[in-house]
Amino acid sequence: MKRLSGITLFFSVLTIGSFVHTSPALAQDKKATAGTKMSDGFMKLESGLEYKIIKHGSGKKKPVINDHIELNILLHVGDSVIFNSRKMNNDKPVPLPITAPKFKGDPMEGFMLMAVGDSAVFRLPVDSMKKIGGLQPWMKEGQKVEYDVTLVSAVSDAEFKKDAAEKEGKQKNIDDKLLQEYFTKNKIKPMKTASGLYYTISAPGTGEQIKAGQTVNVDYTGMFMDGKKFDSNVDSAFHHVQPFSLEVGKGHVIKGWDEGLQLLKEGSKAMFYIPSGLAYGSVDRGPQIPANSILVFEVEITDVQKPGHQAETDDKLIRQYLLKNNIQATKTESGLYYVITTPGTGENAAPGKKVSMNYLGTLLDGKKFDGNIDENWMPVTGRTPFSFTLGVGQVIKGWDEGVQHLKKGSRGIFFIPSALGYGERGQGPIPANSVLIFNVELLGME
C-alpha cells in the first residue's frame, strides 16, 4: 500500500489539495495573524493552526504567496520524528514555494507569519494526516503534528527565477567546457543535441527508435568523469542486478535519460554524457552525487516492450503461482486476482468507508516487504490496525479495488499485478514491475 517517506510526507502535508478552502488573503488578515493566546503560551489562529515564535531573527522580510523560501525543519509527532531536514537533506535547508493555505491549519499560513531568521513552532491535529493518507499506524487520534521551523531565506518569484536562470546559464558553460576537455583527453567524438546532451552509439540496435510512452528495459552503469561509479544494475557491488524498466518520456528519470533513450533502438549500446542541468542540477542526490555533477552513463537497451506487455507478463506470473500452489482465485476486469478464505458478515466495504485492516505483504518469491501482523515488522508498525478511507486513492489501486470484495471479519488474499501496485517505479524494498501478494483481514469499517 501507499507509504510516505519522511520527506514525501513532509511535502504532502504542505501541498494537500483543497479540502477546506481558505482565502489567499488569510495570511494578510490582521485579525487572523493575531490569533488567540493559549494557556501554554501558543497563539491559535482562526484556522486552528497553533504557533509560537521562539526566536526573532534580524530579517525584516516576511514571505507572501508565490515567494520562495528555504527553511530548516523538524517534523514530528511526540518523540517520533517524521522528517528532519538537517539529517535528511544533507544539513541544508529545504526549498519551498509559498502557496495560498489550502486547508484549515495549513502550515503555509504560519510560514507567512515569520521573518527571515525567525524560529517558530507550529502545531496541528494529527487527524490532518488523514487527508493525504499519511496517518501512520503508530499515530494516535488526539496527538498533534509539530513543526519546529527556522526561516533561512525568502525571495520573490521574480528574484528566484532570475537567480536560477543566471546560475543555470553559468553552470551550463562550466559543464560544457569540462566535457570538451574530457572528450579531448579521451579522444572521444560524440554527437550533441540541442539541449546540451552528448552521446555516442557503439551498437545501433534494430527496429524503430524508441518513442515517448514506450516501456524499455535498460542495463546501465553510471559514473563520474573520473571513472568512479555511483550506480549500476550490472555490477553486483551495487546489489541490484535486475533489469531497470521505465516508461520513456514521462519524467520518471533525469532529463538526459528521457532524451537520450529516444535516440536508441532495441539492442542499442551507447554512452550518455549528461551535463548537470539535464541530471540533478544544483541539488545533491544523497551523498553519492554532489550538486552540479556531470554524469556519464553506459547503457544497453535489452528490451522494448509493446503496449500491454507488462500486463501479460504479470498475468502469466500470477497464473503460474496459483497453479503451482493449487489456489483457486477470482479474476477481475482490471487484472486483480483474489481469494476469500473467511467470508465475514454484513455488507461489502464501499468507497468512502473508513476501514481497519491487518495485512502482510510479500513478493511472489515469498519475500516479505511490509505488514502489521508479522513480528519482524511489528517494531516499525506495531500490531495497530492500518486504517484508511476506501476508494479515494490513499492506497494502491489493487487495495482500493480488492477491499471492496470484503465484509467485516473477512480474510482473504490479493494477487496484485504491478499496474495496480507500484508499477515500473517500485517502492522502497519493492522492485519495479513487482506482482504483490497481500494476506488481509478486514477488522471493521465505519
Secondary structure, 3 states (H helix, E strand, C coil): CCCCCHHHHHHHHHCCCCCCCCCHHHHHCHHHHHCEECCCCCEECCCCCEEEEEECCCCCCCCCCCCEEEEEEEEEECCEEEEEHHHHCCCCCEEEECCCCCCCCCHHHHHCCCCCCCEEEEEEEHHHHHHHCCCCCCCCCCCEEEEEEEEEEEECHHHHHHHHHHHHHHHHHHHHHHHHHHHHHHCCCCEECCCCCEEEEEECCECCCCCCCCEEEEEEEEECCCCCEEEECCCHHHCCCCCEEEECCCCCCCHHHHHHHCCCCECCEEEEEECHHHCCCCCCECCCECCCCCEEEEEEEEEEECCCHHHHHHHHHHHHHHHHCCCCCEECCCCCEEEEEECCEEEECCCCCEEEEEEEEEECCCCEEEECCCCCCHHHHCCCCEEEECCCCCCCHHHHHHHHHCEECCEEEEEECHHHCCHHHCECCECCCCCEEEEEEEEEEC
